[in-house]
Amino acid sequence: MWPIIAGLTVVLAQAVQSGPGSKGREWCFDRGQETQLCEATEAACNQLRALNTEIAKSQCRRVKPPDMQQSPTEPLAPPTPTQR
């Protein structure tokens, strides 16, 4: 039963954060496999981390949202030539 609740929590947390109009991620913890779970406040992050003790790999920490986000469907910008 607990794995189902933990899985549902992960899915809901990701759906809320990636929805339209989200302000960005402020408090995150690593969950392994180079992914993070994030919440708007430290208290919410710690609560989510407590619900996911099996997958939590770090403490909650503040992260800055990226200055500019690129859509996954946009082509990547061409690389800049290196100076020699």
N, C-alpha and C positions, 0 to 999 in steps of 0.2 A: 504494500500500500504506500509506504514512504517514497519508493522510487517514482511512483506515479505522480504524487504530489510535487516532488522535486522537479520532475520533468515538466509538469504543467506550469510551475512557477517560472522555470527558465523560458518557456515558450511565451508566456504572458509578459514577462519582463522585456523580452526582445521585441515583441509586437508593440508594446507601449512606447519604447524608445525610438523605434524606427518609423513611427507613424508621422503623418504630415503635421507640420507645425511644432515639432519637438524642438526644444531650446538647445539641445546639445547635452552631452554627457558630462557630469561633473564629478561624481564619486564612483570609482570602479574597483573591482577586484578581479584578479586573474582566475580563470576557471580551467586552465590547462588548454592544450592544443592551440596555443596562440590566440585565445579568445578571452573576452572579458564580459562581465555583467556589470551594468552601471545603473545608477539612480541619481536623482536630482539632488538629494541631500545625503549627508554622511549617515544620519540615523536610518534612513531608508535603505542605504547600501548595507549597513551592518545587519539590519533585519533580514534582508535578502540573503546575505552571506550566512547568517545563522540557520536559515532554512535549507541551505545547500552545503552543509559541512562536508559532504563526501566529495564535492567537486571544487570547493574553494581552495585555491593554491596560494593566496596572498591576503594581506589585510586590505581594507578599503583605503583608497588614496585618491586625492583630487587630481583630475586630469583636465587639461584645457581642450575645448572642442577645436577641431582643425579650423584654420582660417578660411580655407576654401575646400569644399567637398566636390568631388567629381562624380558624376553619375556613372554607375557601372556600365551603362550602355554607350557612353561617350567614348570616342577613340582617345587613346593616350596622347599627350602632347609629344611632339617630336623631341628627341634628345638634343641637348645643346652641345655644340662641338667643344671639345676640350682644348685648352690652350697648351701649346708645346713650348 
